[in-house]
Amino acid sequence: MNDLEDRIVEMLKTIYDPEIPVDIFELGLIYEVDIQEDNHVLIDMTLTSPNCPVAESLPKEVEDKVATVDGVNSAKVKIVFDPPWDKDMMSEEAKLELGFL
């Protein structure tokens, strides 16, 4: 990863799903971080379920926080449900934290 992508990932790791004590990056909710030439960042992310209670607020939080990363000009989140999220998408660290290992 390049330096800007590293900083974006570090910011993503400060954002938590309010129902699960693990950050959204380690949960596997971030599918893609695309840094375009103008440092506009496009993020494909999912939610743990389509009926997630933070379906409206969480993507906005991600956009707002990523936009504050030094070097990022703007950020836009696209919510996707393909592939559907499941616990196998979590990092080993997240699985350990939640008692799945």
VENSUL-V800131 format. One record per residue. N is the residue number from 1. RES is the residue in three letters. OMEGA is omega in radians with two decimals (* if undefined). Layout:
BEGIN
((N | RES | OMEGA) (N | RES | OMEGA))
END
This chain:
BEGIN
((1 | MET | 3.08) (2 | ASN | -3.05) (3 | ASP | -3.14) (4 | LEU | 3.12) (5 | GLU | 3.08) (6 | ASP | -3.13) (7 | ARG | 3.10) (8 | ILE | 3.12) (9 | VAL | 3.10) (10 | GLU | 3.09) (11 | MET | 3.12) (12 | LEU | 3.14) (13 | LYS | 3.06) (14 | THR | -3.09) (15 | ILE | -3.07) (16 | TYR | 2.93) (17 | ASP | -3.04) (18 | PRO | -3.12) (19 | GLU | -3.07) (20 | ILE | -3.06) (21 | PRO | 3.14) (22 | VAL | -3.13) (23 | ASP | -3.03) (24 | ILE | 3.11) (25 | PHE | -3.13) (26 | GLU | 3.08) (27 | LEU | -3.12) (28 | GLY | -3.14) (29 | LEU | 3.12) (30 | ILE | -3.12) (31 | TYR | -3.11) (32 | GLU | 3.00) (33 | VAL | -3.09) (34 | ASP | 3.12) (35 | ILE | -3.12) (36 | GLN | -3.05) (37 | GLU | -3.11) (38 | ASP | -3.10) (39 | ASN | 2.93) (40 | HIS | -3.05) (41 | VAL | 3.06) (42 | LEU | -3.10) (43 | ILE | 2.97) (44 | ASP | 3.11) (45 | MET | 3.10) (46 | THR | 3.07) (47 | LEU | -3.12) (48 | THR | 3.02) (49 | SER | 3.11) (50 | PRO | -3.13) (51 | ASN | -3.12) (52 | CYS | -3.10) (53 | PRO | 3.13) (54 | VAL | -3.10) (55 | ALA | 3.14) (56 | GLU | -3.04) (57 | SER | -3.07) (58 | LEU | 3.10) (59 | PRO | 3.11) (60 | LYS | 3.09) (61 | GLU | 3.12) (62 | VAL | 3.13) (63 | GLU | -3.09) (64 | ASP | -3.09) (65 | LYS | 3.13) (66 | VAL | 3.13) (67 | ALA | 3.13) (68 | THR | -3.13) (69 | VAL | -3.14) (70 | ASP | 3.14) (71 | GLY | 3.12) (72 | VAL | 3.12) (73 | ASN | 3.10) (74 | SER | -3.13) (75 | ALA | 3.12) (76 | LYS | 3.12) (77 | VAL | 3.01) (78 | LYS | 3.11) (79 | ILE | 3.12) (80 | VAL | 3.10) (81 | PHE | 3.11) (82 | ASP | 0.06) (83 | PRO | 3.09) (84 | PRO | 3.12) (85 | TRP | 2.93) (86 | ASP | -3.00) (87 | LYS | 3.10) (88 | ASP | 3.13) (89 | MET | 3.14) (90 | MET | 3.05) (91 | SER | 3.07) (92 | GLU | 3.13) (93 | GLU | 3.14) (94 | ALA | 3.13) (95 | LYS | 3.11) (96 | LEU | -3.14) (97 | GLU | -3.09) (98 | LEU | 3.08) (99 | GLY | 3.11) (100 | PHE | 3.11) (101 | LEU | *))
END
